Amino acid sequence: MQRHHRLVSDARISQVHRQGRSAANGLLVIRVLPNELDRSRFCFVAGKRVGNAVVRNRVKRRLREVVRNANTAPGWDTILIARRGAGEAGFVQLEKAAHNLMRRAKLTARPQPSAPEPAP
């Protein structure tokens, strides 16, 4: 994930926690708060309940990959928090859970219409 898409400021992360909207499912919690930028920024959290350091880092790597490949709308600061079962979940399960939450939080960008193909 590129540096300008990372949410790293402790003050801003705390603000997103306090003031942001949230949604949750069995594997993840998402908190979102609008920012005044032309891009969205993301923070990934996996606490010790998720597993040991290897498991926590694997979950965060998988979530970064999911977000990198997702079509997200610009202008949001987002925190994705892994829940207890996320360490045992596979990539596809995490991907479905993350996409579900991003859709519920209205974080997904509308797909760009493709150019119509010329008629033969």
C-alpha angles and dihedrals in degrees: 000000000000118000096243089058093057123099105212108147110111091210093053093045089053090048092052089050092050102038106021129105115247140203129179144191133177096288107027146028121208127200120187134184126174118250129196094241134105091238139049122245127208138203123190122206128188116171128202091269088071092063142271123326094275092053094044092051091047091053092049092048090051092048091049089053092049092051093044090057095041123098098235126180117244124246104052136112108211135188118195112197120195117222128213097277095048092089093063094041120101126234094263092052092050090046093053092046093049094046090049092053094044090052092048091049089049090239097132117098119232111259114256112247111246120233111265114252115245115257115247 
